[in-house]
Structures are given as structure tokens and as C-alpha cells.
Amino acid sequence: LLELGRPAWDFLEQLVHLEPFGQWEEPCNDLFALLQRHDDDAMRSAFSRCVAQHRYTAADVRAALEAA
């Protein structure tokens, strides 16, 4: 996921800090599954939109991908 660049870093930094009790592994697994179904550019765009909207869950990224 981090290989997607700055949009992914910005998103994941917030996700890790916001997940209760440090339980960020499952959302990251969900994000990786989304990456396997969508191309890199779509994921970068979804991460960017989520960061701009201050939304930091895997569900938010899924919704951003579906809205594109």
C-alpha cells in the first residue's frame, strides 16, 4: 500500500492513529484486497479524496472507489 505514494502515506498515517487499541491490521488487509481489485491510480485517487474529506476507514476508500 505504501508503494502508492504520498496519498497512501497520508491516509494510512491517520488510519493507524485513529484505530482504537492499535487495531489497524484488519483495515489494512481490507485496503490491500481493494488494491488487488482496482488499479494503482484508482487507489491513489480514492486515498486522496478520503484525506481531503478527513475520512480514514477502509469503508471510506471503498465508497470513494465506487463513486469514481
C-alpha positions as CSV (number, residue, x, y, z in Angstrom):
1,L,0.0,0.0,0.0
2,L,2.8,2.4,0.9
3,E,4.2,2.0,-2.6
4,L,1.2,4.0,-3.9
5,G,3.0,7.1,-2.6
6,R,2.0,10.2,-0.7
7,P,-1.8,9.8,-0.8
8,A,-1.5,6.3,0.7
9,W,1.0,7.5,3.3
10,D,-1.2,10.4,4.4
11,F,-4.3,8.2,4.6
12,L,-2.5,5.3,6.4
13,E,-0.9,7.6,8.9
14,Q,-4.3,8.8,10.1
15,L,-5.8,5.4,10.0
16,V,-3.1,4.0,12.3
17,H,-3.6,6.8,14.8
18,L,-7.4,6.7,14.8
19,E,-7.9,2.9,15.1
20,P,-8.8,2.0,18.6
21,F,-6.3,0.0,20.5
22,G,-3.9,-0.1,17.6
23,Q,-6.1,-2.5,15.6
24,W,-5.1,-1.3,12.2
25,E,-4.2,-4.7,10.7
26,E,-7.7,-5.7,9.6
27,P,-8.4,-2.3,7.8
28,C,-5.0,-2.6,6.1
29,N,-5.9,-6.1,4.9
30,D,-9.2,-4.7,3.6
31,L,-7.4,-2.0,1.8
32,F,-4.9,-4.5,0.2
33,A,-7.9,-6.5,-1.0
34,L,-9.3,-3.3,-2.7
35,L,-5.9,-2.7,-4.3
36,Q,-6.0,-6.2,-5.8
37,R,-9.3,-5.4,-7.4
38,H,-8.5,-1.8,-8.5
39,D,-5.5,-0.3,-10.3
40,D,-2.9,1.9,-8.6
41,D,-4.3,5.1,-10.0
42,A,-7.8,4.4,-8.7
43,M,-6.5,3.7,-5.2
44,R,-4.3,6.8,-5.2
45,S,-7.3,8.9,-6.2
46,A,-9.5,7.3,-3.6
47,F,-6.9,7.8,-0.9
48,S,-6.6,11.5,-1.9
49,R,-10.3,12.1,-1.8
50,C,-10.6,10.5,1.6
51,V,-7.7,12.5,3.0
52,A,-9.3,15.7,1.6
53,Q,-12.6,14.8,3.3
54,H,-10.9,13.7,6.6
55,R,-12.3,10.2,6.2
56,Y,-9.9,7.4,7.2
57,T,-11.6,4.0,7.1
58,A,-11.4,1.1,4.6
59,A,-15.1,1.6,4.0
60,D,-14.4,5.3,3.1
61,V,-11.9,4.1,0.5
62,R,-14.4,1.6,-0.9
63,A,-17.1,4.3,-1.2
64,A,-14.6,6.6,-2.9
65,L,-13.7,3.8,-5.4
66,E,-17.4,3.1,-6.1
67,A,-18.2,6.9,-6.6
68,A,-15.4,7.3,-9.2
